[in-house]
Amino acid sequence: MWAMAVDWTAPDVERVEPARICSERDALEHWLDFHRATLLRKCAGLTEEQLKRRAVQPSALSLLGLVRHMTEVERWWFRMHANGENLDFPYDPDQTGADFDDTAHADAASDLQAYRQEVEAARAATRDKDLDLVVPSRGDHPERTRDVRWIYLHMIEEYARHNGHADLLREAIDGSTGD
């Protein structure tokens, strides 16, 4: 007897509401985790093909592309800036847009796992960093120093923007809306 192959789907994720009264550090971490979980919720229950689907041409934007992009953004800000690690970008070492563009042959399950691992590495990299610690800049603008607090705030902003994109992408795929 032959069994019918079941398409892989992105797993569901629990999203915890940020605390309303807490320390500054906890507030930043709670809101960042809320946005991380929101991105994964936009992917939950979708097949690999759906995660790779682009909403409008000529845009390369897809849910899987957003996950791959945020994997690299997590690495860039928390590990490379805040922690001073010398690392390559996993999808786009030459910063040419491959994180978004090269999803046709990507393995969505592996990419979602890589994202989760990078988030954990980002947490570990900044766990003991003081929010007031000023860190050197990487890349094209070495004069643009910033403190660790700025990195957290920037990441919350980055996720908020991309989660808006994710919401529109998900709605185009299956009509699902919501936060």
C-alpha positions, 0 to 999 in steps of 0.5 A: 500500500502506498502512502500519500506524501504530505507536504511539509508546513511551517510549524505554529508558534506561541507568541507571548504578549509583552509585559506591561510593567517591567525593566527597560531591558525586559521591555526591549527583549519582550517586544523584540520576541513578540515581533520575532514570533509574529514573523513566524506566525505569518509563516505558520501552516504554509507549505514551502511553495507558499512561503516562497510565493511572491505577492506582486511582480517585480518584487522579490518579497516572499515570506521565506525571503523575509525569514532569510533576511531577518536571519541575516539582520539578527546576525548583523546587528546583534552578533557582528555589531553588538558582539564584534563577531567576524561572520559571513552572511549565510544567504547573501555574503556579497550583500546582493539581495540573495536573501530575498532573490535566491529562494527558488531552490531553498529548503524552507524547513532548514531556513526556518531552523537557521532563523531560530538558531540565529535568534538564539545566538543573538540572545546569547551575544547580547545577554550580558551587554549593558544597554549603554555600551557603545559599540563600533560600527561595521560596514561602510560607515565606521563613524556611526557608533551606537549603543546596544539600546539603539540596536534593540530599538532598531530591531523592533522597528525593522521587525515592525516594518517587515511584519507589515510586509508579511501581513500583506504577503500572507493575506495574498496567499490565503486571505489570512489577516490579523496580528 
